[in-house]
Amino acid sequence: PAKRSTQDFIFGKVIGEGSFSTVYLTKDVHSAKEYAIKVCDKRHIIREKKTEYIKRERDILNMISSAGVPFFVKLYCTFQDNDSLYFVLSYAKNGELLPYINKVGAFDIECTRFYAGEILQALEHLQRLNIIHRDLKPENILLDEKMHILITDFGSGKIVKNDDQSEDSEDETRRRRNSFVGTAQYVSPELLTDKVAHYASDLWALGCIIYQMISGLPPFRARHEYAIFQKILKLEYEFPEEFDSQAQDLVQKLLVLNCNERLGANDKDGYPSIKSHPMFAGLDFARLHLTTPPAIS
Ligand SMILES: NC(=O)Nc1ccc2c(c1)=C(Cc1cc(-c3cccc(C(=O)NCCN4CCCCC4)c3)c[nH]1)C(=O)N=2
């Protein structure tokens, strides 16, 4: 196909903002289809030495789009001009999951089971593709027009080489320089201490998101980031009264400081030990993307 350019799209409202990018709702002038275009500022990326992150995001999005799995934004094409890089991505008509949690205050257990199940399915696909998201949070979980999830923002993602999560000395040197951590409320203890992410780092974030869907707030909260980090490292959080007991059991098995002892941490080929948890009893994971999501109310 011919290389696209900004002339092929009508740019609409801003629907997302990042430190190096802005996301616009756009319409393809030829097909009238709606897309999200992520516009990345070249000079800013180069100045902040983030070119490797942008290349990795493009590579991960290509891997996911080629795999043809549900639950992720698709990358349709990329192009560039003198100032910017352009990623043409899926448009998620219903935006981020977070405003829905804030709007209803707390999901009922059926909604929590459904959306936790879709996120778990998505994490299984990532594990099988040897990808760690590293910044999973409700703002990066979008909702399409049928209210199914579309996970986005792989700008912090990691491709695990030959299924070995350990690191070589070059990786270790880079890691010590690597100031990356995810978003405070959802970052795992191992990313705060030894700066090495594991597949189980995304399972920690899943635990935080399940807690938030039920209680309305993330488990580790404080006025300042440093205080949040302290609470995470001390596993300092509580369950509100009336928190569903099966969900509480699952969250407690995911929010484990030692990433190797987290439920699912040692699973190969997906997360069977999490899928078999009583909280997901009766959920048909393979058909989730084909079923009508429960109304969020
Ligand atoms: N960092 C990134 O990669 N960011 C991306 C990437 C791809 C992408 C992306 C972000 C998208 C973000 C997005 C944002 C929105 C959006 C923005 C503003 C308002 C709304 C909106 O009002 N939706 C209706 C849902 N409301 C939500 C709150 C409760 C009532 C109903 C949606 C729709 N899609 C998108 O559609 N596709």
The ligand as a Tripos MOL2 file, in Angstrom:
@<TRIPOS>MOLECULE
LIG
   37    41     1     0     0
SMALL
NO_CHARGES

@<TRIPOS>ATOM
      1 N1         -0.8610    6.5140   24.8420 N.am      1 LIG1
      2 C1         -1.6450    5.9820   23.8600 C.2       1 LIG1
      3 O1         -1.2230    5.1140   23.1240 O.2       1 LIG1
      4 N2         -2.9060    6.4850   23.7910 N.am      1 LIG1
      5 C2         -3.9050    6.0790   22.9310 C.ar      1 LIG1
      6 C3         -3.6760    5.2230   21.8240 C.ar      1 LIG1
      7 C4         -4.7520    4.8400   20.9980 C.ar      1 LIG1
      8 C5         -6.0350    5.3310   21.2880 C.ar      1 LIG1
      9 C6         -6.2370    6.1760   22.3970 C.ar      1 LIG1
     10 C7         -5.1700    6.5540   23.2120 C.ar      1 LIG1
     11 C8         -7.5890    6.4900   22.4530 C.2       1 LIG1
     12 C9         -8.1910    7.3400   23.4870 C.3       1 LIG1
     13 C10        -9.6390    7.7300   23.4820 C.ar      1 LIG1
     14 C11       -10.1510    8.7510   24.2400 C.ar      1 LIG1
     15 C12       -11.5140    8.8500   23.9850 C.ar      1 LIG1
     16 C13       -12.4420    9.8080   24.5990 C.ar      1 LIG1
     17 C14       -11.9720   11.0710   24.9340 C.ar      1 LIG1
     18 C15       -12.8570   11.9940   25.5170 C.ar      1 LIG1
     19 C16       -14.1640   11.6680   25.8020 C.ar      1 LIG1
     20 C17       -14.6000   10.3860   25.4990 C.ar      1 LIG1
     21 C18       -15.9780   10.0270   25.8760 C.2       1 LIG1
     22 O2        -16.7130   10.8440   26.3920 O.2       1 LIG1
     23 N3        -16.4310    8.8050   25.7250 N.am      1 LIG1
     24 C19       -17.8100    8.4400   26.1860 C.3       1 LIG1
     25 C20       -17.7080    7.6350   27.4840 C.3       1 LIG1
     26 N4        -17.9860    8.4190   28.7120 N.3       1 LIG1
     27 C21       -16.9520    8.0710   29.7070 C.3       1 LIG1
     28 C22       -17.2950    8.4210   31.1290 C.3       1 LIG1
     29 C23       -18.6530    7.9560   31.5280 C.3       1 LIG1
     30 C24       -19.6890    8.4520   30.5500 C.3       1 LIG1
     31 C25       -19.3630    8.0940   29.1350 C.3       1 LIG1
     32 C26       -13.7680    9.4540   24.8650 C.ar      1 LIG1
     33 C27       -11.8190    7.8680   23.0810 C.ar      1 LIG1
     34 N5        -10.6420    7.1680   22.7760 N.ar      1 LIG1
     35 C28        -8.2000    5.8080   21.3600 C.2       1 LIG1
     36 O3         -9.3840    5.8140   21.0670 O.2       1 LIG1
     37 N6         -7.2390    5.1290   20.6920 N.2       1 LIG1
@<TRIPOS>BOND
     1     1     2 1
     2     2     3 2
     3     2     4 1
     4     4     5 1
     5     5     6 ar
     6     5    10 ar
     7     6     7 ar
     8     7     8 ar
     9     8     9 ar
    10     8    37 2
    11     9    10 ar
    12     9    11 2
    13    11    12 1
    14    11    35 1
    15    12    13 1
    16    13    14 ar
    17    13    34 ar
    18    14    15 ar
    19    15    16 1
    20    15    33 ar
    21    16    17 ar
    22    16    32 ar
    23    17    18 ar
    24    18    19 ar
    25    19    20 ar
    26    20    21 1
    27    20    32 ar
    28    21    22 2
    29    21    23 1
    30    23    24 1
    31    24    25 1
    32    25    26 1
    33    26    27 1
    34    26    31 1
    35    27    28 1
    36    28    29 1
    37    29    30 1
    38    30    31 1
    39    33    34 ar
    40    35    36 2
    41    35    37 1
@<TRIPOS>SUBSTRUCTURE
     1 LIG1         1 GROUP 0 **** ****
